[in-house]
Amino acid sequence: MTVSDYLASDEFRRFQDETLHRLACQAVETYLHDHAEKAAKTQLHAIPAVIQAGGLSALNSLGVNQQDKNTKQVNKKFWTFLLSLIDKTGAAPAYALASGVREELSRQGLWQDDAGITDKNEKNRLKKVNQHHLEAVLEASLPIYFEHFTCHYFYRL
């Protein structure tokens, strides 16, 4: 199966509805548990529009800009947390979008482990393929994950 086939499949839609919902709710619960002072609802209102306008790179830019602003510390903490959810380096927590996508790609046979490969060229090629698959599914999953995230956040507040 190719990434394009997967993105058009019922399995991907099920992943969006079930897995992304579960992960987004876990992320919200973790954030609310770990932060006594909650981010204002206004911080969340920009997320859907930014994703629709520019996808992952626009959301990342917004998060970095919000962290760099001379603003409330609670907002900086919120955006640091939010950026950890889309961290593609593999350092993201288990409930993060990036981690869920990586796990799903592996489950679908679209993520290849490069640990056993010794040839440097083959290892680099495999990393590029994995990165391409990760970015394609992340980009397609981004709106749904953050819809679940914002809805649950508003519900909990």
TAWO-V305508 format. One record per helix or strand of 3 or more residues. SS is the DSSP state (H for helix, E for strand). FROM is the first residue (numbers start at 1). LEN is the number of residues. Records with the same first field share a line. If there is no record, write none. Layout:
SS->FROM-LEN / FROM-LEN
//
This chain:
H->3-5 / 10-25 / 41-28 / 73-13 / 97-11 / 120-37
//
